Amino acid sequence: MRQEEGGARLRALLGHDWERYQELTHRRIRTRFAASRVLLKSAAAAALGVRPEAVELGYGLGGRPCLRGYDGLHISLSHTDDLLLVGLATDGAIGVDAERGDRVLYGTGLVRHMCTPYEAERVEAMPVAERNPAMLRLWTLKEAYSKAVGLGMLLGFTDFGFAPDGPPTDVLRPDGTPGTVGAWGFHTLSYAGRYTLGVALGDDGFGRTTDLAAATALDLGIVDALLAAQGEGE
């Protein structure tokens, strides 16, 4: 009975993702898929003041998750190994990415596939011990930014960049000149001594949404109009 109850609870939490979950055959992938969606829904529900079952996820063309019926809370998801990372933002698009800190990127031929000419030059000028950590920071920032703009891997990593040897401030053009002055905020940090995290946060120009109650996402005027139209049609 408990197993059946657990299955029913998971199905309610996954909602429209239940069928996708059922189609996954690899046990670890199934577990991570379920855990990531439950975590994402739970975090969004806590911000909105509703139950996780009431949160419905949707996906853009690039696979970017979103909240159906409420666009005032932006979300992002990343995972690597046993780490799940969720990002929430109320003042613009957000993208997050997590990578293992011991992942080797430098010296594998990836420089020419993921770095702009400016980035490659700056990385090569750094002490050898600092090159791979710099590449990891660049990778997480590029992943986070591409998720935030909703393009994912469709956005060529050699078409935009960041400063490899300083705090990330703006998206840079391939030649290193600023490309998005003041429109985005970026952060990189180390977590638990094992992971490198990247965050990209955009400013949509409308300010921060301070009231996240789910009820305020519903325009009652539109609801009244829809109900009136339905009544006329009956």
Backbone as JSON, one array per atom type, in Angstrom:
{
  "sequence": "MRQEEGGARLRALLGHDWERYQELTHRRIRTRFAASRVLLKSAAAAALGVRPEAVELGYGLGGRPCLRGYDGLHISLSHTDDLLLVGLATDGAIGVDAERGDRVLYGTGLVRHMCTPYEAERVEAMPVAERNPAMLRLWTLKEAYSKAVGLGMLLGFTDFGFAPDGPPTDVLRPDGTPGTVGAWGFHTLSYAGRYTLGVALGDDGFGRTTDLAAATALDLGIVDALLAAQGEGE",
  "N": [[0.83, -1.2, 0.0], [1.93, 1.25, 0.83], [3.87, 1.63, -1.17], [2.22, 1.96, -3.4], [0.9, 4.27, -2.62], [3.07, 6.01, -2.6], [3.68, 6.01, -5.32], [1.39, 7.18, -6.39], [1.53, 9.69, -5.21], [3.92, 10.67, -6.37], [3.13, 10.71, -9.04], [1.17, 12.68, -8.95], [2.75, 14.85, -8.29], [4.5, 15.04, -10.48], [2.77, 15.5, -12.6], [2.08, 16.59, -15.84], [4.5, 15.64, -16.65], [4.6, 13.01, -16.04], [4.13, 10.93, -17.93], [6.4, 11.18, -19.54], [8.33, 10.52, -17.68], [7.64, 7.83, -17.23], [8.43, 6.73, -19.62], [11.17, 6.62, -19.53], [13.87, 4.42, -19.28], [16.25, 3.84, -17.97], [17.28, 3.41, -14.7], [18.67, 5.26, -13.02], [18.54, 7.62, -14.48], [15.78, 7.98, -14.57], [15.27, 8.39, -11.84], [16.73, 10.75, -11.34], [15.45, 12.5, -13.09], [12.84, 12.59, -12.0], [13.44, 13.57, -9.4], [14.54, 16.09, -9.99], [12.39, 17.48, -11.14], [10.52, 17.43, -9.07], [11.93, 18.87, -7.11], [12.18, 21.36, -8.43], [9.48, 22.09, -8.75], [8.73, 22.19, -6.06], [10.32, 24.26, -5.06], [9.39, 26.43, -6.59], [6.73, 26.41, -5.78], [6.96, 27.07, -3.09], [7.78, 29.72, -3.31], [5.56, 30.83, -4.52], [3.54, 30.31, -2.77], [1.84, 28.09, -2.84], [0.66, 24.66, -3.19], [2.97, 22.08, -4.22], [1.83, 20.34, -6.11], [0.12, 21.97, -7.47], [1.61, 23.41, -9.2], [2.47, 23.77, -12.51], [4.57, 22.66, -15.01], [6.04, 23.89, -18.01], [7.63, 23.77, -21.27], [10.0, 25.44, -23.28], [10.93, 25.95, -26.79], [13.63, 25.37, -26.85], [13.83, 23.63, -24.77], [13.82, 24.86, -22.33], [12.62, 25.15, -19.04], [9.46, 26.39, -17.79], [6.92, 28.17, -15.94], [3.63, 27.36, -16.24], [0.92, 29.5, -16.75], [1.81, 31.42, -15.06], [3.96, 33.92, -15.4], [5.57, 35.57, -13.95], [7.48, 34.55, -12.34], [10.56, 33.36, -12.94], [12.38, 30.45, -13.92], [15.04, 28.01, -13.63], [17.06, 25.14, -14.29], [19.58, 22.79, -13.38], [21.84, 20.01, -13.43], [24.31, 17.78, -12.17], [26.09, 14.84, -11.7], [25.39, 13.97, -8.41], [24.24, 16.35, -7.75], [21.67, 18.74, -7.74], [20.53, 21.73, -9.08], [18.62, 24.59, -8.7], [17.28, 27.57, -10.02], [15.64, 30.63, -9.26], [13.91, 33.57, -10.2], [12.6, 36.89, -10.08], [12.79, 39.24, -11.45], [13.58, 39.05, -14.06], [14.85, 36.97, -16.77], [16.44, 33.85, -15.93], [19.3, 31.75, -15.73], [20.96, 28.78, -14.83], [23.87, 26.8, -14.12], [25.71, 23.85, -13.4], [28.79, 22.26, -12.82], [31.14, 19.59, -12.39], [33.94, 20.23, -10.37], [36.34, 19.01, -10.94], [36.31, 18.41, -13.57], [37.88, 18.06, -16.68], [38.67, 20.42, -18.99], [40.46, 22.13, -20.31], [43.06, 21.61, -22.64], [41.9, 19.56, -24.0], [41.12, 20.08, -26.52], [38.88, 21.63, -26.62], [39.01, 24.37, -26.48], [39.01, 25.8, -28.93], [36.45, 25.3, -29.72], [34.72, 26.31, -27.84], [35.56, 28.77, -26.95], [35.9, 32.29, -27.53], [38.06, 34.22, -29.74], [39.21, 36.22, -28.12], [38.82, 35.2, -25.51], [40.31, 32.79, -25.66], [42.89, 33.76, -26.05], [43.31, 35.13, -23.62], [43.07, 33.06, -21.77], [45.25, 31.42, -22.45], [47.29, 33.07, -21.66], [47.31, 32.88, -18.95], [48.6, 31.48, -15.83], [49.52, 28.01, -15.9], [48.17, 26.34, -14.03], [45.85, 27.7, -13.57], [44.3, 27.64, -15.8], [42.44, 25.53, -16.47], [40.44, 25.79, -14.35], [39.55, 28.35, -15.12], [38.45, 27.81, -17.62], [36.34, 26.17, -16.83], [34.75, 28.0, -15.4], [34.05, 29.7, -17.51], [32.6, 27.92, -19.11], [30.38, 27.22, -17.46], [29.18, 29.73, -17.22], [28.5, 30.3, -19.88], [26.75, 28.21, -20.45], [24.75, 28.84, -18.57], [23.9, 31.38, -19.46], [22.99, 30.8, -22.06], [20.85, 29.15, -21.43], [19.23, 30.96, -20.08], [18.44, 32.76, -22.08], [16.96, 31.08, -23.54], [17.87, 29.46, -25.63], [19.66, 27.39, -25.35], [21.94, 24.88, -26.42], [21.83, 25.78, -28.99], [22.84, 28.25, -29.25], [25.81, 29.45, -30.32], [28.84, 28.86, -28.73], [31.19, 30.14, -29.35], [30.46, 32.55, -30.24], [29.97, 34.46, -28.37], [31.22, 35.77, -25.25], [33.08, 35.91, -22.1], [34.97, 37.58, -19.5], [37.8, 35.81, -18.83], [39.6, 36.01, -16.7], [38.68, 37.53, -14.56], [36.03, 39.02, -12.54], [32.85, 38.18, -13.87], [31.07, 40.49, -15.81], [29.7, 41.55, -18.06], [28.24, 40.29, -21.13], [30.53, 39.53, -23.63], [31.65, 40.5, -26.88], [33.09, 38.53, -29.6], [35.6, 39.77, -29.97], [36.17, 40.77, -27.53], [35.02, 43.16, -26.72], [32.47, 44.99, -24.92], [29.13, 43.64, -24.9], [26.55, 43.54, -23.82], [25.88, 45.76, -21.97], [25.08, 46.34, -18.7], [22.63, 44.99, -18.91], [22.56, 42.42, -18.01], [23.35, 40.25, -15.25], [26.02, 38.42, -13.8], [27.36, 35.51, -12.19], [29.8, 33.44, -10.67], [30.67, 30.61, -8.72], [32.11, 28.45, -6.23], [31.02, 25.34, -4.97], [30.74, 23.39, -2.12], [33.33, 22.6, -2.46], [33.52, 20.94, -4.6], [32.12, 21.49, -6.87], [31.55, 23.71, -9.66], [29.68, 26.56, -10.13], [27.48, 28.44, -12.22], [25.71, 31.45, -12.86], [23.28, 33.3, -14.59], [21.56, 36.28, -14.89], [18.98, 38.12, -16.14], [17.77, 41.46, -16.81], [14.59, 42.45, -17.18], [13.54, 44.95, -17.37], [11.19, 45.7, -16.15], [11.24, 45.82, -13.45], [11.32, 44.34, -10.14], [9.16, 41.67, -9.27], [7.14, 41.82, -6.56], [4.94, 40.7, -5.3], [4.19, 37.51, -5.06], [2.09, 35.8, -4.77], [-0.04, 33.27, -5.93], [-2.64, 33.92, -6.64], [-2.6, 36.54, -7.53], [-1.68, 36.4, -10.03], [-3.72, 36.06, -11.73], [-5.82, 37.72, -13.87], [-8.62, 39.23, -12.96], [-10.48, 40.68, -14.42], [-10.23, 39.69, -17.02], [-11.03, 37.07, -16.54], [-13.74, 37.46, -15.81], [-14.71, 38.43, -18.25], [-14.35, 36.2, -19.91], [-16.05, 34.34, -18.67], [-18.46, 35.64, -19.05], [-18.64, 35.58, -21.83], [-18.8, 32.86, -22.23], [-21.23, 32.34, -21.03], [-22.95, 33.64, -22.8], [-22.71, 32.08, -24.99], [-24.0, 29.74, -24.37]],
  "CA": [[0.0, 0.0, 0.0], [2.79, 2.42, 0.88], [4.48, 1.83, -2.48], [1.19, 2.5, -4.27], [0.68, 5.65, -2.21], [4.22, 6.77, -3.07], [3.54, 6.18, -6.76], [0.32, 8.16, -6.63], [2.06, 11.0, -4.81], [4.88, 11.08, -7.39], [2.37, 11.03, -10.26], [0.53, 13.98, -8.74], [3.8, 15.87, -8.31], [5.05, 15.18, -11.83], [1.75, 16.05, -13.48], [2.23, 16.28, -17.26], [5.79, 14.98, -16.88], [4.5, 11.61, -15.63], [4.3, 10.05, -19.09], [7.81, 11.23, -19.92], [9.03, 9.75, -16.64], [7.36, 6.42, -17.45], [9.12, 6.27, -20.82], [12.6, 6.48, -19.26], [14.14, 3.03, -18.9], [17.42, 3.76, -17.11], [16.81, 3.72, -13.35], [19.29, 6.47, -12.49], [18.0, 8.75, -15.23], [14.41, 8.15, -14.09], [15.32, 8.96, -10.49], [17.18, 12.14, -11.43], [14.39, 13.26, -13.74], [11.77, 12.81, -11.02], [13.94, 14.42, -8.32], [14.73, 17.45, -10.47], [11.08, 18.12, -11.32], [9.93, 17.63, -7.74], [12.65, 19.98, -6.49], [11.83, 22.59, -9.13], [8.1, 22.43, -8.39], [8.67, 22.52, -4.64], [10.91, 25.59, -4.89], [8.46, 27.41, -7.16], [5.53, 26.43, -4.94], [7.29, 27.81, -1.87], [7.81, 31.14, -3.65], [4.22, 31.26, -4.91], [2.6, 30.09, -1.68], [0.86, 27.07, -3.22], [1.17, 23.3, -3.06], [3.74, 21.68, -5.4], [0.96, 19.72, -7.11], [-0.57, 23.01, -8.22], [2.56, 24.02, -10.13], [2.54, 23.04, -13.78], [5.74, 23.03, -15.8], [6.02, 23.84, -19.46], [8.98, 23.8, -21.83], [10.14, 26.2, -24.51], [11.45, 25.2, -27.93], [14.97, 24.89, -26.52], [13.76, 22.77, -23.6], [13.87, 25.64, -21.11], [11.38, 25.01, -18.27], [8.76, 27.6, -17.39], [5.72, 27.92, -15.16], [2.43, 27.64, -17.02], [-0.08, 30.3, -16.06], [2.41, 32.49, -14.24], [5.26, 34.24, -15.98], [6.29, 36.51, -13.11], [8.56, 33.83, -11.66], [11.38, 32.67, -13.92], [13.03, 29.29, -13.32], [16.08, 27.33, -14.39], [17.44, 23.86, -13.66], [20.81, 22.14, -13.83], [22.23, 18.87, -12.59], [25.53, 17.05, -12.5], [26.28, 13.79, -10.69], [24.33, 13.93, -7.42], [23.85, 17.72, -7.41], [20.59, 19.38, -8.47], [20.57, 23.16, -8.85], [17.44, 25.3, -9.18], [17.35, 29.02, -9.94], [14.37, 31.35, -9.32], [14.11, 35.01, -10.32], [11.37, 37.63, -10.3], [13.02, 40.49, -12.18], [14.08, 38.79, -15.4], [15.2, 35.59, -17.07], [17.55, 33.3, -15.17], [19.87, 30.49, -16.16], [21.96, 28.26, -13.9], [24.57, 25.62, -14.58], [26.62, 23.25, -12.43], [29.74, 21.29, -13.36], [32.12, 19.08, -11.43], [35.14, 21.05, -10.33], [37.5, 18.27, -11.45], [36.14, 18.12, -14.99], [39.01, 18.58, -17.45], [38.29, 21.05, -20.25], [41.64, 22.65, -20.97], [43.94, 20.58, -23.17], [41.12, 18.51, -24.66], [40.72, 20.56, -27.83], [37.63, 22.37, -26.53], [39.23, 25.82, -26.53], [38.59, 26.38, -30.22], [35.03, 25.05, -29.92], [33.89, 27.0, -26.85], [36.11, 30.08, -26.59], [36.11, 33.32, -28.55], [39.49, 34.54, -29.86], [39.61, 37.0, -26.95], [38.9, 34.3, -24.36], [41.41, 31.86, -25.87], [44.15, 34.5, -25.83], [43.44, 35.42, -22.2], [43.29, 31.79, -21.06], [46.62, 30.98, -22.71], [48.21, 33.97, -20.95], [47.22, 32.62, -17.52], [49.43, 30.36, -15.35], [48.96, 26.72, -16.31], [47.26, 25.81, -13.01], [44.6, 28.47, -13.54], [43.61, 27.58, -17.09], [41.25, 24.67, -16.44], [39.39, 26.45, -13.59], [38.99, 29.45, -15.91], [37.59, 27.2, -18.63], [35.12, 25.71, -16.16], [33.91, 29.17, -15.14], [33.5, 30.14, -18.79], [31.61, 26.94, -19.56], [29.14, 27.35, -16.68], [28.56, 31.01, -17.56], [27.92, 30.19, -21.21], [25.58, 27.34, -20.3], [23.72, 29.57, -17.83], [23.38, 32.45, -20.31], [22.23, 30.21, -23.17], [19.58, 28.7, -20.87], [18.43, 32.13, -19.72], [17.84, 33.34, -23.28], [16.07, 30.07, -24.09], [18.4, 28.85, -26.85], [20.44, 26.2, -25.06], [23.12, 24.65, -27.24], [21.67, 26.42, -30.3], [23.64, 29.47, -29.21], [27.2, 29.07, -30.49], [29.67, 29.34, -27.61], [32.28, 30.99, -29.85], [29.87, 33.81, -30.71], [29.9, 35.39, -27.24], [32.17, 35.35, -24.23], [33.2, 36.6, -20.82], [36.36, 37.78, -19.1], [38.23, 34.58, -18.15], [40.49, 36.24, -15.56], [38.12, 38.54, -13.66], [34.6, 38.83, -12.27], [32.03, 38.38, -15.07], [30.19, 41.66, -15.69], [28.86, 41.65, -19.25], [28.54, 39.42, -22.26], [31.5, 40.18, -24.51], [31.71, 40.08, -28.27], [34.27, 37.71, -29.83], [36.85, 40.53, -29.86], [36.34, 41.2, -26.14], [34.33, 44.41, -26.42], [31.19, 44.74, -24.23], [27.98, 43.41, -25.78], [25.26, 43.72, -23.12], [26.23, 46.58, -20.82], [24.04, 46.59, -17.72], [21.4, 44.23, -19.12], [22.67, 41.11, -17.38], [24.25, 40.06, -14.13], [26.6, 37.07, -13.85], [28.07, 35.09, -10.98], [30.34, 32.08, -10.6], [31.11, 30.29, -7.37], [32.43, 27.06, -5.95], [30.11, 24.79, -3.97], [31.18, 22.17, -1.43], [34.67, 22.24, -2.89], [33.45, 19.9, -5.64], [31.36, 21.93, -8.05], [31.6, 25.09, -10.12], [28.33, 26.98, -10.48], [27.35, 29.67, -12.98], [24.36, 32.04, -12.83], [23.04, 34.44, -15.47], [20.29, 36.9, -14.53], [18.66, 39.23, -17.01], [16.87, 42.51, -16.33], [13.58, 42.66, -18.23], [13.17, 46.35, -17.41], [9.91, 45.95, -15.49], [11.41, 45.81, -12.01], [11.13, 43.07, -9.45], [7.82, 41.33, -8.84], [7.18, 41.65, -5.11], [3.81, 39.89, -4.86], [4.26, 36.24, -5.78], [0.93, 34.97, -4.5], [-0.56, 32.77, -7.19], [-3.91, 34.57, -6.98], [-2.38, 37.82, -8.2], [-1.3, 36.14, -11.42], [-4.95, 35.92, -12.49], [-6.5, 38.99, -14.13], [-10.04, 38.95, -12.74], [-11.25, 41.27, -15.51], [-10.23, 38.73, -18.13], [-11.86, 35.94, -16.11], [-15.14, 37.87, -15.93], [-15.04, 38.5, -19.67], [-14.44, 34.83, -20.42], [-17.26, 33.74, -18.13], [-19.59, 36.28, -19.7], [-18.69, 35.07, -23.2], [-19.25, 31.48, -22.15], [-22.66, 32.37, -20.75], [-23.67, 34.05, -24.0], [-22.67, 31.01, -25.97], [-24.79, 28.59, -23.94]],
  "C": [[0.87, 1.25, 0.0], [3.44, 2.71, -0.46], [3.48, 2.43, -3.46], [0.92, 3.97, -3.93], [1.82, 6.55, -2.69], [4.15, 7.03, -4.56], [2.48, 7.21, -7.12], [0.78, 9.57, -6.29], [3.03, 11.53, -5.87], [4.15, 11.46, -8.68], [1.7, 12.39, -10.14], [1.56, 15.1, -8.82], [4.34, 16.11, -9.72], [4.04, 15.75, -12.82], [1.96, 15.62, -14.92], [3.56, 15.6, -17.58], [5.74, 13.49, -16.53], [4.74, 10.66, -16.8], [5.76, 10.02, -19.55], [8.65, 10.43, -18.94], [8.85, 8.26, -16.88], [8.13, 5.86, -18.65], [10.62, 6.05, -20.6], [12.87, 5.08, -18.72], [15.32, 2.88, -17.95], [17.05, 4.25, -15.71], [17.39, 5.02, -12.82], [18.75, 7.72, -13.18], [16.57, 9.05, -14.78], [14.39, 8.84, -12.73], [15.71, 10.43, -10.53], [16.12, 13.02, -12.07], [13.28, 13.6, -12.74], [12.22, 13.78, -9.93], [14.07, 15.87, -8.76], [13.4, 18.17, -10.63], [10.39, 18.36, -9.99], [10.6, 18.79, -7.02], [12.25, 21.31, -7.11], [10.42, 23.04, -8.76], [7.99, 22.86, -6.93], [9.22, 23.92, -4.38], [9.97, 26.67, -5.41], [7.21, 27.54, -6.3], [5.77, 27.22, -3.66], [7.29, 29.31, -2.13], [6.41, 31.67, -3.95], [3.19, 31.09, -3.8], [1.51, 29.11, -2.03], [1.46, 25.69, -2.97], [1.93, 22.91, -4.33], [2.88, 21.06, -6.5], [0.24, 20.74, -7.98], [0.32, 23.69, -9.24], [2.66, 23.15, -11.38], [3.71, 23.56, -14.6], [5.45, 22.96, -17.29], [7.45, 23.94, -19.96], [8.98, 24.58, -23.13], [10.74, 25.34, -25.61], [12.84, 24.64, -27.66], [15.02, 23.99, -25.3], [13.79, 23.51, -22.28], [12.57, 25.51, -20.33], [10.78, 26.36, -17.92], [7.54, 27.2, -16.57], [4.5, 28.3, -15.99], [1.44, 28.44, -16.17], [0.48, 31.39, -15.18], [3.8, 32.77, -14.76], [6.03, 35.27, -15.17], [7.44, 35.88, -12.36], [9.31, 33.01, -12.71], [12.19, 31.56, -13.23], [14.1, 28.73, -14.23], [16.54, 26.12, -13.59], [18.74, 23.35, -14.24], [21.12, 20.97, -12.91], [23.55, 18.3, -13.09], [25.82, 16.08, -11.36], [25.11, 13.79, -9.71], [23.88, 15.31, -6.97], [22.74, 18.2, -8.33], [20.6, 20.86, -8.09], [19.36, 23.82, -9.49], [17.66, 26.79, -9.01], [15.97, 29.63, -10.09], [14.67, 32.83, -9.4], [12.78, 35.68, -10.61], [11.56, 38.91, -11.11], [13.6, 40.28, -13.56], [14.42, 37.32, -15.57], [16.4, 35.14, -16.25], [18.01, 31.99, -15.79], [20.92, 30.06, -15.16], [22.62, 27.04, -14.51], [25.54, 25.15, -13.51], [27.51, 22.22, -13.13], [30.66, 20.8, -12.25], [33.4, 19.89, -11.52], [36.37, 20.35, -10.88], [37.34, 17.89, -12.92], [37.26, 18.79, -15.78], [38.5, 19.12, -18.79], [39.51, 21.54, -21.02], [42.55, 21.5, -21.42], [43.23, 19.45, -23.87], [40.68, 18.92, -26.07], [39.45, 21.38, -27.81], [37.81, 23.88, -26.66], [38.7, 26.41, -27.81], [37.1, 26.18, -30.49], [34.15, 25.84, -28.95], [34.38, 28.4, -26.51], [36.15, 31.02, -27.8], [37.61, 33.56, -28.67], [40.01, 35.31, -28.65], [39.79, 36.09, -25.74], [40.11, 33.37, -24.49], [42.75, 32.53, -25.59], [44.37, 34.75, -24.34], [43.7, 34.16, -21.39], [44.74, 31.34, -21.24], [47.64, 31.84, -21.98], [48.22, 33.72, -19.45], [48.21, 31.54, -17.11], [48.73, 29.04, -15.63], [47.92, 26.2, -15.33], [45.91, 26.51, -12.99], [43.77, 28.31, -14.81], [42.35, 26.71, -17.05], [40.14, 25.26, -15.56], [38.75, 27.61, -14.35], [38.06, 28.92, -16.99], [36.27, 26.71, -18.03], [34.18, 26.87, -15.87], [33.28, 29.66, -16.43], [32.38, 29.21, -19.26], [30.29, 27.11, -18.8], [28.43, 28.67, -17.0], [27.86, 30.94, -18.92], [26.68, 29.3, -21.19], [24.43, 28.11, -19.64], [23.08, 30.64, -18.72], [22.53, 31.87, -21.44], [20.89, 29.66, -22.68], [18.67, 29.88, -20.59], [17.75, 32.74, -20.94], [17.0, 32.32, -24.04], [16.57, 29.37, -25.34], [19.21, 27.58, -26.58], [21.67, 26.09, -25.94], [22.98, 25.21, -28.65], [22.48, 27.71, -30.39], [25.12, 29.09, -29.25], [28.09, 29.67, -29.42], [30.84, 30.2, -28.07], [31.77, 32.34, -30.34], [29.75, 34.85, -29.6], [30.83, 34.9, -26.15], [32.11, 36.18, -22.97], [34.69, 36.81, -20.54], [36.82, 36.56, -18.32], [38.97, 34.82, -16.84], [40.0, 37.34, -14.64], [36.66, 38.26, -13.43], [33.78, 39.08, -13.54], [31.07, 39.55, -14.88], [29.23, 41.76, -16.86], [29.18, 40.52, -20.22], [29.47, 40.19, -23.19], [31.38, 39.64, -25.93], [32.98, 39.24, -28.47], [35.59, 38.44, -29.71], [37.08, 41.08, -28.46], [35.66, 42.5, -25.78], [32.97, 44.09, -25.8], [30.03, 44.59, -25.21], [26.64, 43.67, -25.13], [25.48, 44.53, -21.86], [25.01, 46.82, -19.94], [22.78, 45.77, -17.85], [21.39, 42.89, -18.4], [23.6, 41.16, -16.18], [24.74, 38.62, -14.13], [27.37, 36.78, -12.56], [28.63, 33.69, -11.21], [30.8, 31.84, -9.17], [31.39, 28.8, -7.28], [31.5, 26.58, -4.84], [30.67, 23.47, -3.43], [32.57, 21.71, -1.85], [34.7, 21.25, -4.03], [32.82, 20.38, -6.94], [31.63, 23.39, -8.37], [30.21, 25.46, -10.64], [28.37, 28.29, -11.25], [25.91, 30.14, -12.97], [24.32, 33.23, -13.77], [21.65, 34.98, -15.16], [20.06, 38.13, -15.39], [17.71, 40.22, -16.37], [15.87, 42.8, -17.43], [13.06, 44.08, -18.29], [11.87, 46.69, -16.72], [10.02, 45.96, -13.97], [11.1, 44.46, -11.42], [9.68, 42.87, -9.05], [7.85, 41.03, -7.35], [6.06, 40.78, -4.58], [3.78, 38.62, -5.68], [3.09, 35.33, -5.49], [0.29, 34.55, -5.81], [-1.83, 33.48, -7.61], [-3.7, 35.86, -7.75], [-1.97, 37.62, -9.65], [-2.52, 36.09, -12.32], [-5.62, 37.27, -12.63], [-8.0, 38.73, -14.04], [-10.91, 39.57, -13.82], [-11.35, 40.33, -16.69], [-11.11, 37.53, -17.78], [-13.33, 36.27, -16.26], [-15.58, 37.92, -17.38], [-15.21, 37.12, -20.28], [-15.71, 34.16, -19.94], [-18.51, 34.31, -18.79], [-19.75, 35.75, -21.13], [-19.2, 33.64, -23.23], [-20.75, 31.43, -21.91], [-23.49, 32.74, -21.97], [-23.73, 32.94, -25.02], [-23.55, 29.83, -25.62], [-26.27, 28.74, -24.29]]
}
